[in-house]
Amino acid sequence: MKKRLLSLILVIALALTALPFTAFAQTNGIMYGDVNLDGEIDLLDILTMKLYLVEDNPADFSFVNADVNADNEIDLVDLLILKKYLAEWDGIHLGPALVTVSFYDGENLIDSLIATKGYPLGEVPSAAKSSKANAILEGYYTDKELTSPFYAENPVDGNMSVYAKYTAMEDMVEDSPVSFARMDQPANTTFEIKRISGEILPQNAAALVVKDGSDPITVTITDDNNDGIYTVKAPNGYNEGSSYELNLADGWCFADKDPNIKTAAFSIAKQAVNNIAMNASNHYVKYSDPALLSAGSIVTCEGVNVGDLICFYKTTSPKNRDYTSGNAYMDDPETWFKAGSVSGNKVTLAALEESDNEKMYDIPDNFPVIGSLPSGNGGKFTLAPDSDGYTLDTSAYALMIGEENGNLNYAIGKVSVGDFISVYTSQDNINANNVYYGKITDYNSITGEITYVKSSAEEIETAADMYIKPVVSGDELVSEEAKARIESTVYSQVESSGFAKQAAEQLAYMAVKTDGFKSMPGVKVLLTDENGQAVSAAKLAARNISKGFELKEGVKLKVEVITSGDQLHFKDRGAVQLAVGINAQYEIEAQDGKVMLNLDASFVQEISLGITANGELVKTKLLGIIPVPCGVKVGASVDIKSFTGIRIDAQAYTEAEKDAGLMDQLKNALKNPQKIGDLLPDKLGSLKKGLNTAGDVINKIQEIK
């Protein structure tokens, strides 16, 4: 019986590996030799390359595709290689060299995959090739000792061997959770811990790990009530919108959790905000499919100079997007390049460099001004010394941006709407209470007159704050075509495994032997006699059911990928659910006749993605007081949640009316989900534990992929 349950769990886990995850192409996706971008490699490509070499600037030309020996130059060597390729010379290959990655299970070869040298492999052997009876694939490693993980996203520089690590299913069934999560907590959230063994001191009992790259936080561990319960807290509060992990040392545990749980993952709540503005001086071009563009592509753009940044988008310009509304713009991709070369209105695209990133955003300036402190909520003045009594503090400005540009003329050329001013009477004895902050609302570049409204140091410091949680729907994660492909693949896997029949037999036998099973959420059991009349639980018991089960018309199997609707467990975030349903009709021998059993059950696995983007201004302090913007720091995190179980849909019938006692049990179970296990017999309890284990397996699969 145990083997059957293990097989059932294994099949579910293996079937679920068909869920789609982001993957890279096996090669770099470049069609080397297709110089004129017509999708073919022929004599026209040789002609186009010749025109390029004599500087004739052909209209349709791809630098990347023409660089057939991948040396970042287009010369006669490339032309010769392309000619030999079209002449079908032996050993001629276009593009970088190819390498082989061989995957092994011990000494047994699983599969060999080809990659472009210097590029990611981007895939691993299919589940059909890597599956192993009564075992779960945990991942791949570059050494036989299984200590150095292999990542398909890393570039492959040569032929290599990779080794699979498996965990036996029997070893996983008894696993217990080692972590828990708390999402969107207040900044002053705390955790209570206690010592259960050992000599590790309280101050060393817990370690905080920042998970999203935000500023580090100091925590304290104190026994405030002298009762052996220690409180872990951040005296200055955790950073809003940040994610953390609290890990306990050996001999310590969370006061309200199982002693085996050693890790708490948590995030700090933050109000949605998006103050980051895109730089209006960049070029924003609507394009039918931005994903098709790459470095080396030639496009038509007006008014572009070499080095300018260009953003290509499909529908909505990034300047006009509102991510705080929850829209993730999944169907509206954008790609960024800079102009590598320009000939008229023909622009050859080049990849961005790290120094180009800050040019994407409009980072406000803050100009230090000496003059009397304004008393109102706004006003006007110029930076040049004149009768209005205000002038740029050039010595402070030079400290901000350097001696070369720290002068009045440079500042006048940099002023724009959205920038800030900081006014003080002198640098002597400056403090937080004698600085007036203003935000520029208008600027006359001819007269140099600045119009401003009153602002604050806090507004400057939050000028580039961003905290958004765009909702990615299941329909955006999985297309209709992908749904059909997944359903077909999983159906074939489940059907060939024998899972449906084994599960139906197991559930049917327990259905007639245990009242607890008939109360189980997710199982619908209708018992009738040979004449189609409903049979009560009492009458069923009197008939003394035997083991004589006869399956009628086979087990019906249904596989469905669900991306929206009330069936989803995670309704408030993007989720994809895989439901494997079975229906079976049995004729069962009883003491005084036959009982007809109609069984429906649905096994569910659901995965949900929560995306968070968190940004803030990178700043320094001028004169120890005035905030000076100097950049933007943006990070992103993905929260993956998994749900495994049997869908709640229970019905039971007696001859005349529903069994009130049974329905009461069910209602109580739904109100108190933790008590559902009490309704299950021992064998089904093992099944429930196995399904939870399957959910853990999916989390591992997500990490591997």
N, C-alpha and C positions, 0 to 999 in steps of 0.2 A: 504493500500500500504506500509506503514511504517513497519507493522508487517512482510510483505513478505520480505522486504529488510533485516530486522533484522534476520529473519530466514535464509536467504541466507548466510549472513555473518557468523552466528553462525555455520552453517554446514561446511563452509570452514575451520573455526578455529578448530572445533572439528576433522575434517578429518585430518588436518595437525598434530594433536598430534600423529599420527601413525609414524612420522619420528623417526628414531632410535637415541637413545642417550646412552652413556656409562652407564652401570648399574652393581651393584655387584650381586653375587649369593644370593639366599634367605638365605642359610646357609653358613658355612665357606668352603664348597666344599670338606671336608675331608671324606673319606669312612672309618669310624671307624669300626674296626673288620677285615678289609681286610689286615691282617698282612703280607701276602706274596705277595701282590700287583698283584694278578691274576684277580681282578675285581669281586671276589665272597667271601662270608663269609661262611666258612664251617669248617670241622674238620681239614683240612690242616692248617688253621690259628691257631688252638689250638696247633697243633704239632709244628709249627714254633715258637710260643710264648714260648713253653716249652724248645725248643732248645736254645732260647735266654736267658731264665732264668737260665739255667745251663751253660751259657757262651760258647755255642757251635758255636756262630757266624754264624747263617744261612745266605746263600748267598742272598736271597731275603727277606729283612725285612724292614718294615717301622715303625720307632719309633712312629711317630704321629698317624698312624692308630692303633697301638697296645695299645696306651694310651686311653683305652675305657672309663675311668672315668675322663679323662681330668685333671689329677692332676700332669702332667709333670713327672710321674714316671711309670716304667713298673715293676709290682710286681705280687704277687699271687692274689691280689685283682682284677687286670685286667683279669687274667686267669679265676677266678671264675665267674666274670660278663659275660665273653664271653661264658663260658660253659652254664650258665643259659639262655643266649640269644638264643643259638642254641637249647636248650631244650624247648624253648618257654614258659619260666616262665612269669607269668603276671607281668606287671610293670617294666620290664627290658628294659632299653634304652641305646644305645651305644652313647658315646660322651656327650658333655655338655647338660644341660637341655634346653628344648624348651619353648619359651614364645609366647604369642599371642598379636598382635597389632590390636586393633579394631578401624576402621575408621568410623566417624559419620558425618552426615549432620544435625546439631542440635541434636535431639533425635533419628533420623533415622539412622540405621546401613547401611553403604555403603558396607563394606566388612571386613573380618577378615583375617589376614595374619600371617603365622608362621615364627619365626626366631630362630636361635640358640642363647641361652643366652650368652651375652658378645660379640656378633658379630653384624654387621650392618644388618638391615632388607633388605636394598638394592632395594626395590621396593615400589610402591604405587598402589592402586587399578587401574584397567584398565579404559580407557576412557569410555568403554561401561557401567561400573558400576558407575563411578563418574559423568558422563555427566548430565547436568541439563538444562531444556528448558530455553532459553533466558538469560543464565548466563554463565559466564566464571569462571572456577576454578582457583583461584590465588595461592593456596597452602594449606598446612596442619599445624596445630598448636597443641601443647600439652595441651592447656588449652581452656576452653569454651569461654573465653574472647578474644581469637585469638590474643594474644600478644607475645607468645613464639613459634617461628617457630620449626617445626619438620623436621629433616633432615634424609633421609633414609640412609645416609652414616655413621651416628653415631651409636655406639654400643647400643644394647637394653639390659638392665639389668633385666627386669621383665615385666610382663603383663602390658599393658598400653592402654589408650584410646587417640585417635587423632581426631582432629576436622577440618573439611574442611571450607575454606573461599571462598565464591563466590561473584562475582560482576555482577550486572544486566547489560545486554547488553545495555539497554537504557542509563545507566549512562556512558558507555564507548564511545559511538558514538561521544559525544561532546568533548572528551578529546583533549587537544592540547599538542604539544611536550614541554618538560621542559628541554631538554638538546640538545647539538650538539657536533660533534666530529671533530677534526683536527688531521690527522695522519702524521707522518714523518715530523714534523716541524723542522726548524733550532733551534739551542741551544739558540738563542737570541730572540725567538718568543715573542710577546707581545699580550695583550688583552686590548681593550678599554671599559671602563664601565662608567656609569653615575648614578646619584641619581635621582629617580623619586618621592620619598616621604620619610617621616620619618626623624629621627635625627641621624642615625648611622653615625659615623665619617668615612672619607675615609680610614683611616688606619685599620679600622675594617670591611671594605666593602667586602673583599674577603678572602677566606681561601684555601690554597693549600694542597691537599692530595696526598701523594706518593702512587701509586697503585701497585708497583712491588717490594717493599722492598729495593729500592736503598737509597742512602744517602739523608737526608732531604735538602730542598732548601729554602733559604730566598727570599721572594719577596717584592718589594716596590710598593706603589700605589701613583702616583704623577700626579698633573695637570700641565703639562709642559707648556701649552699654555694659562693657565688661562681662559679657555673657558668652564669649567664645565665637560670636558671629561677627565677622569683619565686613566692613562696607568698603567697596571699591568705587571711588568717585573721582571726577576731574574738578579740582577746586575752582578753576576758572571756566568750567563748562567745556563741552565738546563743540567742535566746529559745526555749525548748522550745514546740513546737506552732505556731510561726510559719512564715510563708512569705516567701521572698525571691526577688529576681532580681538577678543579677550581670551587669553590662553592661561590655564591654571597649571601650577607646578604639581609634581607627584606628591601625593599625600593630602592634597586639597581638593575640595569639590564645591559646587554651588549649593547653597544652603537649602534650596527648594527643589533640587533636581536629583536624578539618579547619580550615584557616585561615579559612574562610568563617563558621565558627560563632563568634558574638560574644556570645551570651547563655546563661547557665545559670540555669534556674529550679529552686529547691530548697526543701524543707521540712525542719523539724527535728522529730525524733520526740518523742513525749510519751506517758506512760502515761495511759490513759483514766481520767478522774475527773469527778465531777459533785457538787461541794459546794454548789452554789447551791440554796437552798431557796425554794419559793414562799411568799409571805406568807399565813399562815393566816387573817389578819383579812379578806382579800378573800372574795368570794362565788364559789363554784364550782357551776355549774348544769349538769346533764346535759340535753342538748337533741338532738332528733332530727336536725337538720341545721343546725349553727351557721353554715354559709356563707350561709344565706338571710337572716340578720339583718344589719341596717345601722343607722346612726345615724338615729334617728327611729322605729324599730320600738318597739312597745309589747308588753311581755312580763309574765308573772305571776311575781313573786318575793316571798318572805317575808323580813321583817327587813332590808330594804334602805333606806338613807338616801341623800339627795341627795349626790352626790360619791363614793359608794362604788364600788369597782372590781368588775366582774362578769366572770367567765370562763365562757363556754359551751363545753362539750366534748361529744363524741359517745359515747365509751365509757369511757376511762380518765381520771380527773382528773389534771391536770398536777402536782398535789401528790404523786401516787403513781407517776409515770412513771420508768422506769429507762433512760435513754438510753445508759448505758455498756454495756448488753447488746447494742447494735447495732440495736435496734428504732428505726425512724425514725417510727413512728406515722403513716405516710402516709395510712392509712384512718381516722384519728381526728383530724379537724381541730379547732382551738380558735380562738375569736375573743374579743377583749377589748373591753369598753366600760365607761363609767362611767354612773352613774345621773344623767340630766339633770334629771328631775323624777319625783316619786313621789306617787301618789294611792292610798292604801290599799295593796293588793298589786300595783297596776299601775305598772310602771316604764317610762318613756320613755328609751330608750338614747341616749347621746351619745358622740361620738368621744373617744378619749384625747388629752390634751395631752402635750407633751414632759415636763412636770414629773410626769406620772403614771407614767412608766416605772419609776422607782425603787420605787414602791409595789407593783409586781408581785412583788418579791423580798423575802425576809426577810434584811435586812442586819444583822449582829450589832452591838451596841454594845460599847464597852470603857470601863469605869468606873474612873477613877483613885482609888486608895484609899491613905490614909496609915495606917501601923501597922507593927508589927514583922513581919519577913518570916516567913511560915509555914515550918515545917521538914518537914512531911509531904507526903503526896500528895493532900491535900484537907482540908476542914474546913467550918466554919460561922461566920458573923458577920452583923452588920447594918451598913448604911451610916450610920445615925444615931449621933452621939457617945454612947457608953455605956461600961459597964464592960469590954466586950471589947477596948477599945483600938483599934478600927478606925473610920474615918470617911471620908466622901467628901471628896476634895481639891477643894473648890468652885472655887478659883482656876484649877486646871488644867482642871476640867470646863467652866468658862466660856470658856476658850480653845478648847475643842473645839467647843462648840455655840452660843456667843454669850452675852453678858451677860444677855439677857432670860430665857433658860431655864437658865442655868448655876447652878442652885441645888439644894438637897437634895430639896425636894418634887417637883420635876420629874423628878429622877433616879429617885426611888422609884417614880414612876408609869411609868417607862420600862423598868424591869428585867424581864427575861423569861428563860426557859430558853433556852440556846444563846448568851447574851451572855457577855462576858469581863470579868475584873477584872485590874487591874495594881496590885500592892501594892509600896510603897516606903516607907522610913522618913521621908524628906523630899525636897524638890526640890533641896536642896543636894548637890552632888557626885554626882548620879545618873548611873549608867552601866549598861551592858548586863548587868553581873554582879550588880547589887544590886536587881533588879526581879523579883518573883515573879508569874507569870502563872497565872490560873485560869479554868476554864470553868464557868459556872453550870449545874448539873444540876437544881436545884429552887429554887423561890422561894415563900415564904409571904407573900402580899400583906397578910395581917392583922397578923402580927407583924413583917414586914419581914426575916425571917431568910433569908439566902442560903446555899445549899449548893453547894460547888464542888469540882472535882477539878483537880489540877495540869495546867497546859497550857504553852504556849511561845509566843514571838513568831512563830515559823514557822507554828504552827497558826492564829494570828490572821490572818496575811498570806495564808494559803491557804484561808481560810474560805469564799471564794466562787469558788475555782478550778473551771474547767470545761474539759474537753477531750474531746470525744466525736466519734466517726466513725460515725454511724448508717448502716447499710447499706440502701440503697433498691434493692429487687429490680427486675428488668426487668418483672415482672408488675405491680408497683405503678406503674411509669412509663408502661406502655402497657396499656390495658384490652383485653379480648377484642374489644369492638366496634371500638376503634381499630385493632387488628391487622387485622381484616377489611377495614376501610376503606383502610388503607395498602396492603395486598396487592392489593386491587382496583385502586387508583389506579396503583400502580407497574406492575402487569401490563399495564394499558391503555397506559401510556406506553412501556414497553419493546416491546410488541407493535407499536404503531403506528410506532415509530422504525426498525424493521428491524434492531435490534441483534442479535436472536437468530440470524437467518439469517447475517448478516455474521460474527458471532463463530464460529458453527459451521463455516462455510466456511474461515475463517482457521485455526482450530485443527485441523480435519480434514486440511487440506493439510500442515500442519507435522507432524501425527501420523505420516504415512506417509513423510515425508522426513527426519526427524531422530530419532536415538536419544535425544538429549537431551530432546526434548519428551516422549517416552514415560516419562521418568524424573521428570517434573515433578510435585511435590506438588499435588494438587487435580485432576488430570486422569486419568480412567479410560478406557483404550483397550482394546477387545477386537476383535481382527482374526480373521476367519474367511473360509473360502472359500465358494463358492456352495452347498456342501453342509452348511455350518454347522460345519465342522471348524476348530479353532484353527490359525492360521498363525504360524510362528516368525519371528523377526526375520530370520534368515538366508534362509529361504524367501521372505519378503516381498521382500528385496533382489534375489533372483534373478528375481523376476517383473517387475522393471523397471516400477514403477508410473508411469503417465502422469498427465496432468492431467484425465483423463476422469472427473469426479465426478458422480454422479447421486444426488440427495437422494431418499430413500424416505419417503413419508408425512408430509413436513413436519417442521419443528423443533418439538419439544415444549418448552414454557416453563413454569417453575414459580417462583413468587415466594412467599417465606415470611418472616414476621417472627418471630424467635426471641428469647425472653426468659429461658429457663432451659435447663439441660442441658449435656452435655459439648461441644456444638458451639460454645459461647461461648468466645471467646479470653480475656476478662476474667471468670473464674469467681468471684473473691472479692469482687466489687463489682457494683452494679447495672449491667446492660448490656442493650442492645437491638441485635440483629443483623438486618440485612436481607440475605437470600441470594437471588440471582437465578440460577436453575439452568436449564441447557439440555440437551436430549437430542436427538441426531440420528443417523439411520442412513443411511449412504452405500453406494452400489454403485460400486466403483472399477474402471476398466478396467486390466488388467494384460497382460503379454506373452502368457501362456498361459491366460488366463481372467479371472475376476472375483474381487475381494476385497471382503468385506463388513466395513464399519467401523461399530462402535457407540460413539458418543462421549458422555460425560457430563462436564460441567464446571459448577462453581458459583462465581460471583463474589460476594464477601462484603464488606460494610461493617458495622463494629460501632462503636458509640459507648457509652462508659461514663462514669457520673457518680460522683465521690467527694465526699461532703459532710463538711466539718469545721466544728465550732463550737468556739470558743476564748473562754473568759471568765476574768476575774480581778477581784480586789477593787481598787477605787480607794481609796487610803489616804493618810493624812498621818502625820507623826511628831510626837508630843507630847513636849515637852521634849527633842527631838532623838533620843529613844530609843524611846518606846512607840508601836507601830503603832495607828492609829485608823481603823477602817473608815468610809468616807463615801459609798460607792456601788459599783456593779457595772458593768464594761465588758465587753460581749459582742460578738464579731465572728464572721463566718461566711465560708467560702470554698467554691467548687465547682471541683473538678479534673476537667476533661473530657479523656478519652483517646479516641483513634480508632485503629481497626485496619482496614486494607484489604488484601485479598489474594485468593488462590484457595484454596478449602478443600482441606486435605490429605486425599486419598483416592485413592491411586494403585494400580492393579493392571495387570499385564502378563502375558500368557500365551504359552507356546510350544506346540508340538504335544503334548509329553508331560509337561513339567514347567516350573516357573517358571524364568525366566532368572536364575540365581544372581548373575551379574555385575550385572544391572540392580538386583536387590533390594539388593545390597551398596551400590550407589550411593545408593539411596533411604535406606537406614538411616543412612549417613554424612551425608546431607543433613539428615535429621531431627535428628541429634545436633549438627550444625553449620549452623544455619539461614542463616548468612551466606554459605555456599557454594552455596546453592540456585541462585543466579544463574549459577554456573558450568555448570550442567546445561542452561541455556536457550540456544537459538539466538539470533542477533542480533535477529531480528524479535520474538520473544517477550520478549526482554529489554526492548525498547522498550515492549511492552505492560505489563510489570511496573513499569517506571518511571512509566508513565501512571497505573497504579492507585495508586501511592504519591501521585502528584499529586492524584488524585481525593480521597484522604484529606485532603490539605491543603485542598482546596476545601471539604470538609465543615466543617473547623475554622473557615474564614472564614464559612461560612453560620451556624454557631453564634454567632459574634461579632456578625454582623449582626442575627440574630433576638433 
